[in-house]
Amino acid sequence: MLRHVAVIILMLVVAPLQAAVVGKEVSYRSGDTEMKGYLAYDDAVNGKRPGILVVHEWWGLNNYARKRADMLAALGYTALALDMYGGGKTADHPEDAGKFSGAVRSNLDLMQARFNAAREFLNSQETVDPEKNAAIGYCFGGSVVLGMARIGADLDGVVSFHGGLGGLPPVTGKVTARVLVANGADDPFNNADTLASFTKDMALAGGYFELINYPGAQHAFTNPGADALGEKFNLPLKYNAAADRDSWQKMQMFLASIFAAD
């Protein structure tokens, strides 16, 4: 009986020490614009760790981007799901999403300023090693992180998941950030000509570049909500569980390798 009581007491003492991912809404500024973000980290990890920026789809900073930040935090990183639209603005219809994302993609200075403001905020966190930064992005967000790499952002690496590969900023020199692109081979937004042009640009830029083309995968293949959105708005969006799992595993190996190389 005493032994049983002792075990219960031990469990009560140990339980509070078990950590979990901490996720919280945050605010920061880019110029005169208030930006809304979501910061996630594991409070069981001691000391500073690499900081990862998560750039949302064209719908804006929604729960999908927050979920990916939580998943990165569970891997031991500090992640900031950032805001590229300002004020945490989101879109419920493709027409609005196109306007919001187009306004950013057509203004490189604005894109860079908002990306850098988020990075500065992330690096100010006590859990982040500011010398170790990477960025991942989905759809529109994939285009953003590739754009930042192509103009010389001082990042260890970037990962694009089904990002648009056309209409990106021109490469201004050697791309120093290592680049991983997870693309759907059946994504109509990245046709064969777009893919060939992008690949040629990246090869000429030098540096580390890897492209994984998933057979049968369409646009937004990592998002379980893609099917419903595709049906609702008659868009070529489709979740692909196998490509989702594999691309996330490839990202984990990529991040481990780039930070180990520092």
C-alpha positions, 0 to 999 in steps of 0.5 A: 500500500505504501509503495502504491502511494509512493508511485502516485506521489512520484507521478504527481511530481513528475507530471508538471515537468512534462513540456508541450508546444507553446503557441501564441498570437503575437504582433509586430510592425513593418513600417507603419503597419501592424502585423499579426503572427503566431509564434510556436516553440517547445518549452522543454528545449533548453537554450537557443535553437534555429528559428524558422519562418512559415509563410502562408498560402494566398488565403493569409495567416490561417490555422493551416500555417499555425499548424505547420508552425506547431509541427516545427516547434515539436521538432525542436525549432522556434517557428513564426507563422508570419503575416504578409498582408498586414493586420492578420488579414485573411481571404475567404474567396479566391478573388480576394486572395488573388488581390492580397497576394498579387499586391505583395508579389508585384511589390518586391520592396513591400515583400522584402520589408514584411519578410524582414520585419518578421525575421527580426521579430523572430530573432529577438525571441530568447529561444532563437539563435539569430545566426540560424534561420530558415524559411518555409512557404506554401503556395504563395508562401513558397513563392515568397521564400524562393523570391527572398532566396533569389535576391540574396536573403541571408538565410541558411535555407528555404523550402517551398511546398507547391509554390508558384515558380513563375514570375519570381524576382530575377536572380541578382547573384549567387543564391547563398541560401540552400533551396529545396522545392517540393512540387506537384508534377501535375500542378497546372500552375507550374507547367513544363516551361515554367519548371524548365525556366526556373530550374535553369535560373537556379542552376545558373545561380549556383549554390545548393538546389534540389527539386522533388517532383511528385508524380500525380500531385496537384496544387496544394498537395500538403493541405488536407483542406485542399479538396474541399476548397477545390470543389467549392471554387472549382480550382485544381487543388488536391491533397496528396497524403503520400506527397505530404508525408514525404515532403515533410520528411525531406524538409526535416532532413534538409533542415537538419543538414543545413544547420549541422553545416553551420 
